[in-house]
Amino acid sequence: MVSTGAVIGVAGVALGMVLTPGPNMVHLVSRSVAQGRRAGLIALAGVAAGFGVYLVAAVAGIAAVFAVVPALYAAVKFAGAAYLLWLAWRVVRPGAAPMLGGAVARGEAVRAEGAGRLFSGGLVTNLLNPKIAVLYVSLLPQFVDPARGGAAAQSLVLGLVQIAVAVSVNALFVVSAGSIAGFVGRRPVWARVQRYLTGTVLAAVAVRVAVDRSGPVAAAA
């Protein structure tokens, strides 16, 4: 089965990505600020469903395509690494907006929505989130070890780890969106630490992905 190192690695990637401002964070925080925690949690359920869709696709054998077309696998891998580096730069670049404060500010004036639209909004936002596509298509396979058994089973476990981390952290954003944004906004040092820690994690993962010489693992399933 999966190694402890793989679990820790995926958890670290998931944490770094969920802490980076993106469609999911902005959507969830804006819902919570505009309509309250209940609305934010309903939207989070939609986001979680989106993670599930990606996980099912990964377990079903997305990586099998890369085993047949190695050049496509390499292209996606380097695209994923480049995207992570871009995210890291966007977080730490001079003049970058506060991560949580900026998300809240962008969600202050948002029209109220019903439960169905809240859920579907979270689902669609996540399905169209390029960070998640990169994670499941390009990054997750890097942590699968053919020597430890079927790739599908390992992908399932690692995907569940990612979902657990992402949903847990996003839930914290939802229930404490306003107070966290105010805390970070009043403490510039904390804001800088948050930004540089997140940027470092993303950059480290990008380098790991780029230099990894292993091929697609679907054939080991």
N, C-alpha and C positions, 0 to 999 in steps of 0.2 A: 504494500500500500504506500501511500505518500509518505515522504520523510518529514521530520520535524522542520528541517531547514526549508523545505518547499512551502509548508504551511506558514511559517514565519515570513518567508519572502512574499507570498501572495497577500498575506495580511498587511505587510508593509506597503506594498504597491496599492492595495485597496485604500489604505489610510491616506497615503499621499495624494491619491487621485480624488478622494471624497473631500479632502481639505482644500483642494484647488477650486477656485470659483468657476462655475460652469453652469450649464442649463439646469441640472437637477437642483443644485444648491439655490440658485436664484428663484426657481419655481417654488420650491418648498418653503423657503424663507418668506417669499412674498405672500404666499397663501396664508402662512401662519400669522404674519404681521397684519394682513388685510382682513382676515376672517376669523382668526383665533386658532388655537392649537388643534381643535377637532378637525378643522378644514385641512390644516397642514398634515395631520396624520392620515386622513383619507387620501390626499395626494401622494403621500409616502407609500401607501398600499399600492397605488398604481405604479410608482417607481419600482417597488419590489417585484411586481408582476412583470415589468419590463426586464429586470434582471433574470427572472425565471425563463423568459422567452430566449434570451441569449444563452443561458445555461443549457437548455434543452437542445438548441441548435449545435452548441459545442459538443455535447455528449453524443449527438446523433452523427457527428463525423465531419464537421466543417474542415478539420485539419486533413481529412483524406484527400481533399482537392490539392493541398500543398504537397502531399506525398507524390502525386502524379505530375504536378507542375512545380518542380523545385524553384524555378526562377520567380514564379509568382509568390512563393513563400518568402524568398529573400526580399522581394520588393515590399511586401507587406511588413516584414520584420523591420526593415530600415525606415519605412514610413512611420511605423509605430515608435521607433526610437526617436526619429526627428520630431514627431508630434509631442512626445514627452519632454524633449529639450525645449521646445517652444513654450510648453506650459510652464516649465521651470523658469524660463526667462521672463515670461509674462508676470509671474509672481514676484520676482526679485528685481525687476528692472526699475531704474530710477523713475520716480513719479507714479508708480503703480498705486492704484486706489486700495484702501484697506479692504481686506478680503471679505469680512462679514459686514462691515459697515456699508461697503459699496453694494452688496447684495440686498441689504435691507432698504437702502435708499432707492434702488431700482424697483422695489416692490411696494412702495408706500401707497401709490394710488392705483389700485387694481380692482376691477369690477368683481363683485361677489358672484360665486358660482355654486350650483347645487352639487350634491354628493357624486352624481354620475359624471358630471363634467370635471369635478376635481380628480376623480379616479382616472378617467380617460386622459386628462391633461398630464397627470404624472406618468402614465403608461407611455403615451406618445413622446413626451419630452425625453424619457429615458431611451426609448427605441431609436430616437434620432440623435442621441448624444454620441458624438464621435469618440469621446474618451472611453465609453463602455465598449464600443465596437472594437477599438484598438486593443483593449484589455483582453477580450475573449478571443479575438481572431489572431492576435500577434503576441501578446504577452503571456497569457495563461499557458500555452503549450511549452513555453520555456522552462516551466517548473515541473513538467511531467517527465518521469524517469522510466524509460522502457524496461529497465531491469527490475522494476518493482511491480510489474503486472500490467493489466490492461489500461490503455490510455483513457478509455471512456470512463472507467471507474475513478481513475485519478482526477480526471477533469471534473467529474461530478463533485468529489470531495472538495477540491480546491475552489470550484465555483461556489459551493455552499459557504466556504470560509469567506470568500469575497463578499457574498451577499450579506452574511452576518455582520461583517465589519461595516459595510456601506450603510445598511439599514440602521444599525445601532447608532452610528455617528450622525446620520441624517435625522434620526429621531431626536437626538440631543439638540440639533439645530432647530428643529420644529418647536420643541417645548420651551426653548430658552432663547429664541431668535433675538428678541429685543434686548434682553439683558446682556447677552454675549456681545452683541454689536456695540452697545453702550460701554461695556467694560473695555473692549479693545480700543474703541475710539478715544477713550479718556486716557489711555496708557500707550503712548507711542512706542515705548520699548517692547511691550508685549506684542504689538502689531508687527514690529520688525522681526522679532524672534519667530513668530508664527510664519511669516513670509519666507524667511531664509531656511527654516527647518523644512518646510514643505518643498521649497525649491531644490534643496539638497537631496531629499529623498527621490524626487522625480528625476533629477539629473543622474543620480547613481543608478537607478533602474534603467534609464535610457542607455547608459554606457554598457551595462551588463547585457542588455538585449542586443546592442550593436556588435559587440565582440564575441558573442556566443556563436560557436561554429557547429552546433548540433543541428541536424536537419529535422524535418517534420517527424512527428512521433506517431502519427495515425497508423502507420503500418504495424506498429507493435501492439495495437489493440487486440 
